[in-house]
Amino acid sequence: MTLSTNIKIAIFMSVLTAILIMPGAAFWLLESIVIGMFEVLELALDEVVEHLFHTSRHTTQVIVFYIMWGLFIGAGYWLYRYSKRLYFNAKTEFPDWWFKTREQATLNWQELPFSKKIKMISGCSLGAAFVAIIVL
């Protein structure tokens, strides 16, 4: 099942709005998900190591600790390498994208009739005021 572009944009904007309005709750949710995934990984590794090697609880915990340490070091190294590549790609591509987007927005704004410009400005102002009333 594929989602249409409008639905993807609506979901993204909803999540972004929720994060901006409730950053504490969003951080708590993210933290809970990460901790839950960590615990599930640790439990699964405990069971696998204990089943494969028939070790005591302490020995299993030590083995799992070093396995997880290696996994996190590997993930950190991969993230470091990927972020360098992503940074250099963004550094070269972003100025071109920004220039094209700015020019397109300027052309679109200049083509709008005055009444549409007023409607757009008043709608954005009303939306910002509504969000300010809800938040404050």
JOPEVEN-V135146 format. One record per pair of residues at least 6 apart in sequence whose C-alpha atoms are under 8 Angstrom apart, sorted by the first residue. I is the first residue (numbers start at 0). J is the second residue. D is the distance in whole Angstrom. If there is no record, write none. Layout:
I & J & D
I & J & D
This chain:
17 & 25 & 7
18 & 24 & 8
18 & 25 & 6
20 & 134 & 7
41 & 63 & 7
41 & 67 & 8
44 & 63 & 6
45 & 59 & 6
45 & 60 & 7
45 & 63 & 6
48 & 54 & 8
48 & 59 & 6
48 & 62 & 8
48 & 63 & 7
49 & 55 & 7
49 & 56 & 8
49 & 59 & 6
108 & 116 & 8
